[in-house]
Structures are given as C-alpha cells and as structure tokens.
Amino acid sequence: MESQLSLEFLRVVENAAIAAARTMGYGDRHKADLVAVEAMRKTMDGVMMDATIVIGEGERDEAPMLYIGEKVGAAAHKKHPSAPKVDIAVDPLEGTNLCATGAPNAIAVLAASEEGGLLHAPDVYMEKIIVGPSCKGAVELDAPVADNLKSIAKRLDRDVEDLVVVVLERERHEKLIDDIRKAGARIKLIGDGDLSAGISAAVVGTGVHAVMGTGGAPEGVLAAAALRCLNGQILARLVLSKPEHEERAARMGIKDGKRIYDTEDLAPGKNIIFACTGVTEGSLLRGVRFFGEGIRTHSMILTFDDRQVRFVDSVHLEKRPDVKVRFA
C-alpha cells in the first residue's frame, strides 16, 4: 500500500495546499478551508483506492464534503478488485486562521492506513503531551509538569532551561503555562497549528522539544500517524465534558472515555502513510510560492513500514512551450 499510494497522497496534499494558499491573507477562514477541502476531495477521487474517511471535516450533517464515513477514491463507488481498502484521516487546512491571516505554519495534511489502522476519534478536545524519539517512555500524561520537563531534559542531556515547549495560547492553558515557567523551561505560544508543532517535536533541529496542552482529538490521531513514522510519542486522553460528547464517542466505538492512549493506540496500523504540504511559511516546511512560470511546494511524506522520510520540493510548471525551470 505504501509504495502504491504515497506519491498519490503527495499530490492530494499539494493540490489542497495550493488551493488554500491562493486565499492567504484574505481574512476568510471559511473560504480557505472550503477550497482546500474541494481540492483534496477531487484529487482523492482520482486515486485508485476504496477509501473511507475516518477523521474528516465533521459528521455527515455538519460537513458537505469529507465527512466522517464518506467513501472516496476511484474504486469507492465502482468496485475494482485490485484497489486497496484504506482508512484516511484528513485536515485539508490545519491552521485555517493562520492561512486567513498569512501567519506561519498552516499545512494541508493526510494520514492513511489499512482498514482499522487509525482510531475513529470524535471531534472533541484531547489532552496531549508529545515528545521526540529520545524521550519516548520518559513522560506521563498525569505527571507534574516539572517532573516531565526534568525527564525530557535528562534524556536530551541538557538543562530544563534549555527546553522549548509549544503550547496553544488559550485561556484553558493558564496554569500549564505558569507551571512550565516555574519549572524554568521556555515556551513558544502558538495561536493555531498544534499538529505542525507535534511533528516538529519529533524532528531534530526544529528547536521544539515537547508539545503540551489540550487540542483537537482529530489532530491527535493525525499526529500519532506521523509520530509512528518518526519514532516519537504522543500520550493523550479525550476530554468528554458534555453528555453529547460521551454519546458521540460511544457511537464511534470508544468505551472508556478516561483511557490514556499511547501512540500505537491512536494509530495502530502496520501500513501508515503521512503526507503534508506547507501552505504558509513554517519552521518545518516552506509555504506555497507562486511565480510567473509555475508554483513551488514543499512537502513531507512519511511511510511506516519501509521507514522512509522524504522532504519533497516540487515545481509545478505552467503548460506553456516557453516555460523554464530555475534552480533554487
């Protein structure tokens, strides 16, 4: 599955990113998300696969496209015996506000696995802590913040004061932010995009050592798919604060609302593909760049079974006879 579909999924996220990037700075987050969704769905329907959206834009009555349970792919409605059956998690535009304002780190994202390889998570909040390969097994979701930071620092052979922790800038994180500061670590507050930050925590050289706090559960599953490929770790628990949240989780097969999920619980698949393309400039990926003779995109493709991490710099040329390719 990985060799058959990885480049197809690269095309899916590239097209979604290009569509979203054309709306950058317009201040219209709804339009940015809509065009990314439309581009992603159209491209996926051209891929020879029988796929089901397990993490999408919402439930069927709330989302016109890419809803949870939707069938996509060229073989989804007209069966083809050789087409692989795939579960797909998508965030066509992770960081809609970032794109709408031209802020950094908006990305288009897709994760895929064999059937049953991704947790069917409801669209609720999720407590998370994310670390890179060196710190796997060193943290606990319910441990005091200071203890987790000391464990991370020990694994990285540095002082707590040298750590950078990414936290979403939300009122609910006031105590977490205070605890991190009291422990002595530095904080990078972000307005949106905790998925991008989670991936960065598992890549050496990005300057991010951990992500802490509460964000979206769908983003947690997508992050877990990437972290399986990057050998990082996410520990997470759903926040089911309302009866309707518990009902939604039960409908999706979740029996224990207080369970702490590890990376393999969120993304247990044996064949995992994770693809993302930068929409706006970021710490991990460059944004979409438009020029007179084409478009340039910067993407990352991860595959779990064959352990490949690919950074792909693509130039999409205009269909003109006089077009030229420029270096760098």
C-alpha positions in Angstrom: 0.0 0.0 0.0 2.8 2.5 0.9 4.6 2.2 -2.4 1.4 2.2 -4.3 -0.2 5.3 -2.7 2.4 7.5 -1.2 3.1 9.6 -4.3 -0.7 9.8 -4.9 -1.2 11.2 -1.5 1.6 13.7 -2.1 -0.4 15.0 -5.0 -3.5 15.2 -2.8 -1.9 17.4 -0.1 -0.1 19.5 -2.7 -3.3 20.4 -4.5 -5.1 21.2 -1.2 -2.2 23.4 -0.2 -2.1 25.3 -3.5 -5.8 25.9 -3.4 -5.6 27.2 0.2 -2.6 29.4 -0.4 -4.4 31.3 -3.1 -6.7 32.6 -0.3 -3.8 33.5 2.1 -4.3 36.8 3.9 -7.9 37.3 2.7 -9.2 37.0 6.2 -11.8 34.4 5.2 -11.1 31.2 7.1 -14.2 29.5 5.8 -13.2 30.1 2.1 -9.7 28.9 2.8 -10.9 25.7 4.3 -13.6 25.1 1.7 -11.2 25.4 -1.3 -8.7 23.1 0.4 -11.5 20.5 1.0 -12.7 20.7 -2.5 -9.2 20.3 -4.0 -8.4 17.4 -1.7 -11.6 15.5 -2.4 -11.4 16.0 -6.2 -7.8 14.7 -6.2 -8.6 11.7 -3.9 -11.5 10.7 -6.2 -8.9 10.2 -9.0 -6.8 7.8 -6.9 -7.4 4.1 -7.5 -8.4 3.1 -4.0 -11.5 2.2 -2.0 -11.2 4.6 1.0 -13.2 5.7 4.0 -12.8 9.0 5.8 -12.4 8.2 9.5 -11.2 11.6 10.6 -12.7 14.4 8.5 -14.4 17.8 8.5 -17.1 16.6 10.9 -20.1 14.3 10.8 -22.2 14.0 7.7 -24.9 16.5 8.6 -22.3 19.1 9.5 -19.9 18.9 6.5 -20.8 18.9 2.8 -17.6 17.1 1.9 -15.0 14.8 3.5 -17.3 13.9 6.4 -16.6 11.0 8.7 -17.7 7.8 7.0 -17.6 9.3 3.5 -16.3 7.0 0.7 -13.6 8.4 -1.6 -11.4 7.1 -4.3 -11.9 5.9 -7.9 -12.9 2.4 -6.6 -15.2 3.6 -3.8 -18.4 3.5 -5.8 -17.3 1.4 -8.8 -15.5 -1.6 -7.3 -12.2 -2.6 -8.7 -10.7 -5.9 -7.4 -7.1 -4.7 -7.2 -7.8 -1.4 -5.4 -6.6 -1.3 -1.8 -9.1 -0.6 1.0 -7.8 2.4 3.0 -8.8 4.4 6.1 -8.0 8.1 5.7 -7.7 10.9 8.2 -7.5 14.4 6.8 -7.2 18.0 7.8 -7.3 19.8 4.4 -6.1 23.0 6.1 -4.6 22.7 9.5 -4.5 26.3 10.7 -7.4 28.0 8.9 -6.8 31.2 10.9 -3.1 31.0 10.1 -3.8 30.9 6.4 -6.5 33.6 6.6 -4.1 36.0 8.3 -0.9 34.9 6.5 0.7 33.6 9.7 3.2 30.8 9.7 2.7 27.0 9.9 -0.5 26.4 8.1 -0.3 23.0 6.4 -2.5 20.5 4.4 -2.5 17.1 5.9 -3.5 13.5 5.2 -2.8 10.2 7.0 -3.8 6.8 5.7 -3.5 3.2 6.8 -5.1 -0.2 6.1 -8.6 -0.7 7.5 -8.7 -0.2 11.3 -5.3 1.4 11.4 -6.5 4.8 12.7 -8.6 5.5 15.8 -12.1 6.8 14.9 -11.9 9.8 17.3 -14.8 12.1 17.8 -14.4 15.8 17.2 -13.7 16.8 20.8 -10.8 18.1 22.8 -7.9 15.9 23.8 -5.2 16.3 26.4 -1.8 15.7 24.9 1.9 15.5 25.5 4.2 14.9 22.5 7.9 14.2 22.6 10.6 13.1 20.1 12.4 9.7 19.8 14.9 10.4 22.5 12.2 11.0 25.1 9.9 8.0 24.4 8.8 6.5 27.7 10.2 9.4 29.8 6.9 11.3 30.3 3.5 10.6 31.8 0.3 12.4 30.9 -0.7 12.9 34.6 2.8 13.6 36.0 3.5 17.1 37.3 4.8 19.4 34.5 8.1 19.9 36.3 8.7 16.2 36.6 8.1 15.7 32.8 10.4 18.5 31.9 13.2 17.1 34.1 12.8 13.7 32.4 12.9 15.3 29.0 16.0 17.4 29.9 17.7 14.3 31.3 17.1 12.3 28.1 18.4 15.1 26.0 21.4 15.7 28.2 20.6 19.4 28.8 19.1 21.7 31.4 15.4 22.3 31.8 16.2 26.0 31.0 17.3 24.9 27.5 14.0 23.2 26.6 11.3 24.8 24.4 7.7 23.7 24.9 5.0 24.6 22.4 1.6 25.4 23.9 -1.6 26.7 22.3 -2.3 30.2 23.5 -5.7 29.5 25.2 -7.2 30.6 28.5 -7.5 27.0 29.5 -3.7 26.7 29.5 -3.0 29.5 32.0 -2.0 27.0 34.8 0.0 24.9 32.4 1.9 27.9 31.1 2.6 29.0 34.7 3.9 25.6 35.7 6.2 25.4 32.7 7.6 28.9 33.5 8.1 28.0 37.2 10.0 24.9 36.1 12.3 27.1 34.1 11.6 25.9 30.5 11.0 28.3 27.7 7.6 28.5 26.0 6.6 29.0 22.4 2.9 30.1 22.4 1.0 29.5 19.1 -2.4 30.7 18.0 -3.2 27.5 16.0 -1.5 24.5 14.5 -0.6 22.1 17.3 -0.4 19.3 14.7 2.5 21.0 12.9 4.1 21.7 16.3 3.8 18.0 17.3 5.5 16.9 14.1 8.3 19.4 14.8 8.9 17.9 18.2 9.9 14.6 16.6 12.3 16.1 14.2 15.8 17.0 15.5 16.9 20.6 14.7 13.5 22.3 14.8 14.1 23.8 18.2 10.9 22.2 19.7 11.4 19.6 22.4 7.8 19.0 23.6 4.2 19.9 23.0 1.8 20.1 25.9 -1.8 21.0 26.5 -5.3 20.4 25.1 -6.1 20.5 21.4 -8.4 18.7 19.0 -8.7 14.9 19.1 -8.6 14.5 15.2 -5.3 16.4 15.2 -4.1 14.0 17.9 -4.8 11.0 15.6 -3.0 12.6 12.7 -0.1 13.5 14.9 0.1 9.9 16.1 0.3 8.6 12.5 3.3 10.9 11.9 4.9 10.0 15.2 4.7 6.3 14.4 6.8 7.0 11.3 9.2 9.4 13.1 9.6 7.2 16.2 8.2 9.9 18.5 5.5 9.5 21.2 2.1 11.1 22.0 0.2 10.4 25.2 -3.4 11.5 25.1 -6.9 11.4 26.7 -10.2 12.5 25.3 -12.0 15.4 27.1 -15.6 14.3 27.2 -17.0 17.3 29.1 -20.6 17.0 27.9 -23.2 14.2 27.6 -23.3 14.7 23.8 -19.5 14.2 23.7 -19.9 10.8 25.5 -22.7 9.8 23.2 -20.6 10.7 20.1 -17.6 8.7 21.4 -19.8 5.7 22.2 -21.2 5.8 18.6 -17.6 5.7 17.3 -16.9 2.6 19.4 -15.0 4.3 22.3 -16.0 2.5 25.6 -13.6 4.1 28.1 -13.7 7.9 28.0 -10.9 8.2 30.6 -8.4 5.9 28.8 -4.9 7.2 28.2 -3.9 6.5 24.6 -0.3 5.9 23.5 0.9 6.4 20.0 0.1 2.9 18.8 -3.4 3.1 20.3 -4.2 6.1 18.2 -2.5 4.9 15.0 -2.2 1.1 15.3 -1.8 0.4 11.6 1.1 -1.6 10.1 1.0 0.3 6.8 0.9 4.1 7.5 1.4 6.9 5.1 1.5 10.5 6.4 1.7 13.4 3.9 1.7 17.2 4.5 2.4 20.2 2.4 3.2 23.7 3.7 0.6 26.4 2.9 2.3 29.3 4.7 6.0 29.5 5.7 6.8 27.4 8.7 9.5 26.0 10.9 9.4 22.6 9.2 8.0 23.3 5.7 8.1 26.3 3.4 4.9 27.7 2.2 3.4 27.6 -1.3 5.3 30.1 -3.6 3.7 31.4 -6.8 5.9 32.7 -9.7 5.5 33.6 -13.3 6.0 30.2 -14.7 4.6 27.9 -12.1 4.1 27.1 -8.4 6.6 25.6 -5.9 5.5 23.4 -3.0 7.4 21.9 0.0 6.1 18.7 1.4 6.9 15.8 3.8 6.0 12.2 3.1 6.4 9.6 5.8 5.9 5.8 5.5 6.0 3.5 8.4 6.7 0.0 7.0 9.6 0.9 4.8 10.8 3.7 7.2 11.2 6.5 4.7 11.1 10.2 5.5 11.0 12.3 2.3 11.1 16.0 2.0 9.8 16.9 -1.4 10.4 20.2 -3.2 8.1 20.3 -6.2 7.9 22.8 -9.1 4.5 22.6 -10.9 5.2 24.3 -14.2 2.7 26.2 -16.3 1.7 24.4 -19.5 3.5 26.7 -21.9 6.0 25.9 -24.6 8.5 28.6 -23.4 8.4 27.7 -19.7 11.8 27.5 -17.9 13.0 25.7 -14.8 15.1 27.7 -12.4 17.4 26.4 -9.7 16.7 27.4 -6.1 
